[in-house]
Amino acid sequence: MHLIETPHNEQSNHPVESPGDEQTLRPDPIPQDVNTTGAQAPRRRRGFAAMDRTLVREIARKGGRAAHAAGTAHEFTSDEARDAGRKGGLATHAKRAKVVEAKPGA
């Protein structure tokens, strides 16, 4: 049995393609926008944003009642609410303090 030597690429074991091969490799075409007018298509609302506000409110009300009935709803105590408000105020004023520090002579 005789083996025929075919030229190989030095970096891999794949045969080198000659220009006369039937299969020609071409780059993928550049993707085109479906909308050819140049303007973006308007975004459509989905989920709760697409529903009527009264219907969303009714669904939320039922969910709140169900959570309270199941005992899984969280109710803030006065102390928890006070701490949450304090933390929010500190975070807001901390951002302002950084801005003041960044401006020399202010």
N, C-alpha and C positions, 0 to 999 in steps of 0.2 A: 504494500500500500504506500503510495506516494503522497506527501503533503505539499500543498502549494503555499508558498510564503506570500502573505499579504502584508502591505505596509501598515505599521501601527503607529499611533501617536505615542511619543516617548513618555508622556505624563500619565497615560492610562493604557489599558489593554484593548481599547476600542479601535477598530480598523479606521484608517483615514479615508474620508469620502473623497472620491475624485469628482471633478466638475461634471463629468458625464453621467452621474447617477440620475436615475429617474426621479427620485424624491428630492425636491428642493425645499429647504427650510426657509420660512419667511417669518418675520416678526409678527406678533399679534397686532391686529388693527387697533388704532387709537379709539377708545370708547367714546361714543357720541351721546350727547344728552338726548333724551326722548323729546324734550321740549325744544324745538329748533328756533323759537322766536327770541330766545335770549332771556326772557323773563322767567323768574322762578314760579313754579306752580304754588298756589296758595296752600298753606298747611291746613289739614283738616283736624278738627278736634276729635279726641278719642275718649272713651271711658266716661267718667263723671263730668268732664269738661263739656262733653257733647250733650249732656242731659239738661233738662229744664231745672232751674235752681230750686223750685219747690219740691221736685221729686228727689233731688239730692238731699235736701234738708230732711225730708220724710225718712229716707233710708238711714241717714245719720242719727236721727231721733230714735228710730227702732233699734239701731245698734247700741246706742247709749243705754236705752232701757234694758236691753238684753244683758249687757255687761253688768249693770247694777243688780239685775235679778240673779245672775250667776255668781255675783260676789267678786268678780275679777276687775271691776272698775276702780280706778284710783281717785281718791278724793284728797285734795290738798288740805292739810291743817293750816292754821294761821301761821305757825312757825315755819312750815315748809314753804309756804307762799312768800313769807318775808325773806327767807334765805335765798330763794330763787330770784326775787327782785333785787336783792343786794348784789348777788353775783352778776346779774345782767348789768347793773349800774357800774360795777367795778370794771367789767370788761369794756364797756363803752368809754368810760373815762380813762382807762389805760391806753386806749387807742389815741385819744386826744393828747395825753401826756407824751406819747412818742412823737407826735407831730410837733408839739411845742419844743421838745428836746432837739429835734432835727433842725429847727430854724435857729441859727445863732443870733443873739441879740434880741430875741423876741420876748 
